[in-house]
Amino acid sequence: MNLQQVIGQEIYDLLYKHCDANGHLIEDMEDVLYCDDRDIDQERISELEVLLVPITSAQDSLIPIEASKILAAWGSEKAIEYLEFCIDERIDCLGNLDPHRIHGDYDTTYERMVDSLFQYYTRYTERDYAISNTYHGELAEKAKNKINAPLVKIITLSKELTLDMGYLIKVLKHESWKEYLPTLKECYLDFMQRPEKDLNRQWNLLALTELLNEWDPDFLTTNKVK
């Protein structure tokens, strides 16, 4: 049974069949997420928002998560609120919703949410630029504040779950969002005490160390990796 049969052709088309403003099919989903505002079908936004329902089982997760990815990338506040709701509900406890391509025993759902949160922010930086020729105007600042809480919650979950925070740390460093420093310090202190074979330590400790060395070298001096 293929995906169209599992979720139904109507839902499949809503999620995966997109056309630009000229009616041409957009074949790559990355191009859908990063499309120009003029290519966003406004009627489709409300149709996708209907799909943002509570997830009660692993089998129910695909449609609302896929809808939230599209909506977040298109700048929907409801998508960000929905993602935060999913984090609060700890949907990871329902099962492995998005297995890692190599380490299949752990879930990458929250990493994909991080991608969506940053795509939401990027959408508003681009809208700011179109309005005022700057990527860091009022719209971007509002979007930055909107994604703060869910990002902090995901970072905090790394103390319980295996998460590859490489991309997250890279973006925070690039944007100089030092308001995340207290949460990142907590992760560093946790990871540095873990055994070397621990994946969170392997994947994240070096990037955290490099970031903290720039932002707060005194902290590293008093908290050396064992």
C-alpha positions in Angstrom: 0.0 0.0 0.0 1.5 3.4 -1.0 1.3 6.7 0.8 -1.7 7.9 -1.2 -3.7 4.9 -0.2 -2.7 5.2 3.4 -3.6 8.9 3.9 -6.1 9.3 1.0 -5.5 11.1 -2.3 -7.1 14.4 -1.1 -4.8 14.7 1.9 -1.9 13.6 -0.2 -2.5 16.3 -2.8 -3.0 18.9 -0.1 0.4 18.0 1.5 2.5 17.2 -1.5 1.1 18.6 -4.7 1.9 22.3 -4.9 1.8 24.7 -7.8 3.4 28.2 -8.2 1.6 31.4 -9.0 1.7 30.5 -12.7 0.2 27.1 -12.2 3.4 25.1 -12.6 3.9 22.1 -10.4 6.6 22.5 -7.8 8.2 19.1 -7.7 10.8 19.5 -4.9 9.3 19.9 -1.4 12.2 22.0 -0.3 11.1 24.5 -3.0 7.6 24.4 -1.6 8.9 25.3 1.9 11.1 28.1 0.6 8.8 29.4 -2.1 8.1 33.1 -2.7 5.2 34.5 -0.8 3.4 35.0 -4.1 3.5 31.3 -4.7 1.8 30.5 -1.4 -1.8 29.4 -1.8 -3.7 31.3 0.9 -6.7 29.0 0.7 -4.4 26.1 1.3 -3.2 27.6 4.6 -6.6 27.3 6.2 -7.0 23.7 4.8 -3.6 22.7 6.2 -4.4 24.3 9.6 -7.4 22.0 9.9 -4.9 19.1 10.0 -3.2 20.3 13.1 -4.9 17.9 15.5 -3.6 16.3 18.7 -1.4 13.3 18.0 -2.6 10.3 20.1 -0.6 7.5 18.4 2.5 7.1 16.2 0.2 6.1 13.4 -1.6 9.5 13.6 1.6 11.6 13.5 2.4 11.8 9.8 -0.4 14.1 8.5 -0.3 16.8 11.3 3.5 16.9 11.4 3.8 17.2 7.7 1.2 20.0 7.7 3.0 21.8 10.4 6.3 21.7 8.5 4.7 23.4 5.5 2.7 25.9 7.6 5.7 26.9 9.7 7.8 27.5 6.6 5.0 29.7 5.2 4.9 31.8 8.4 1.8 30.4 10.2 1.8 31.3 13.9 -0.7 28.4 14.4 2.0 26.0 13.2 4.5 27.3 15.8 1.9 27.0 18.6 1.0 23.5 17.4 4.7 22.4 17.5 5.1 23.8 21.0 1.9 21.9 22.0 3.4 18.7 20.6 6.6 19.3 22.6 4.6 19.9 25.7 2.6 16.7 25.1 5.9 14.8 24.6 4.8 13.1 21.5 8.1 11.2 21.5 6.6 9.0 24.1 4.2 7.6 21.6 7.0 5.8 19.7 9.7 6.4 17.2 7.9 8.8 14.9 10.8 9.7 12.6 13.7 7.2 12.9 17.2 8.4 12.2 18.5 7.1 8.8 21.6 5.5 10.4 20.8 5.2 14.1 17.3 3.9 13.6 16.7 3.4 17.3 16.2 7.1 18.0 13.7 9.6 16.9 14.5 12.7 14.9 11.1 14.4 15.2 12.3 17.2 17.4 15.3 17.9 15.1 12.8 18.3 12.3 10.8 20.7 14.5 14.0 22.7 15.0 14.2 23.0 11.2 10.6 24.2 11.0 11.1 26.8 13.7 14.1 28.3 11.9 12.3 28.2 8.6 9.5 30.2 10.2 12.0 32.8 11.3 13.6 32.9 7.9 10.3 33.6 6.3 9.9 36.7 8.3 13.4 37.9 7.8 12.7 37.7 4.1 9.4 39.6 4.5 11.3 42.3 6.5 13.8 42.6 3.7 11.0 43.0 1.1 9.5 45.8 3.2 12.5 47.7 4.6 15.6 46.3 2.9 16.8 44.7 6.2 16.6 41.1 7.4 16.3 42.1 11.1 13.3 44.3 11.3 10.1 44.1 13.4 8.7 41.0 11.7 11.9 39.1 12.2 12.1 40.1 15.9 8.5 39.0 16.5 9.2 35.7 14.8 12.4 35.3 16.9 10.4 35.8 20.1 7.7 33.4 18.9 10.1 30.5 18.4 12.1 31.1 21.6 10.0 28.9 24.0 9.7 25.8 21.8 13.5 26.0 21.0 14.3 26.2 24.7 12.1 23.2 25.4 13.7 21.1 22.7 17.2 22.0 23.9 16.2 21.1 27.4 14.9 17.7 26.2 18.4 16.8 25.0 19.1 16.0 28.7 16.6 13.2 28.4 16.7 12.3 24.7 19.3 11.7 22.0 19.4 14.8 19.8 21.8 16.0 17.2 22.0 19.7 18.0 24.7 20.6 15.4 22.4 22.6 13.1 20.7 24.3 16.0 24.0 25.4 17.6 25.2 26.6 14.2 22.2 28.8 13.7 22.3 30.2 17.3 25.9 31.0 16.8 25.4 32.7 13.4 22.5 34.8 14.8 24.3 35.5 18.0 21.2 34.6 20.1 22.9 34.7 23.4 19.6 34.5 25.3 20.0 30.7 24.9 23.3 30.7 26.7 21.9 29.5 30.1 20.1 26.5 28.6 23.2 25.6 26.5 25.4 25.8 29.6 23.1 23.3 31.3 23.4 20.9 28.4 27.2 21.3 28.3 27.4 20.5 32.0 25.3 17.4 31.5 27.1 16.1 28.4 30.6 16.6 29.8 29.8 14.1 32.6 28.5 11.4 30.2 30.6 8.5 29.0 32.5 9.1 25.7 30.3 6.6 23.8 27.1 8.6 24.6 25.8 10.1 21.3 24.8 13.4 22.8 28.3 13.9 24.0 29.8 12.7 20.7 27.6 14.9 18.5 27.1 18.0 20.6 29.9 18.6 23.1 32.5 19.9 20.7 30.1 22.3 19.0 28.9 23.5 22.5 32.5 23.9 23.6 33.4 26.0 20.5 30.3 28.2 21.0 30.9 28.7 24.7 34.6 29.5 24.0 33.3 32.5 22.0 30.4 33.5 24.3 31.7 32.8 27.8 35.3 31.5 27.9 35.4 32.0 31.7 32.7 29.4 32.0 34.8 26.9 30.2 37.8 27.6 32.3 35.9 26.6 35.4 34.1 23.7 33.8 36.6 21.6 31.9 35.6 18.5 30.1 36.6 15.3 31.9 
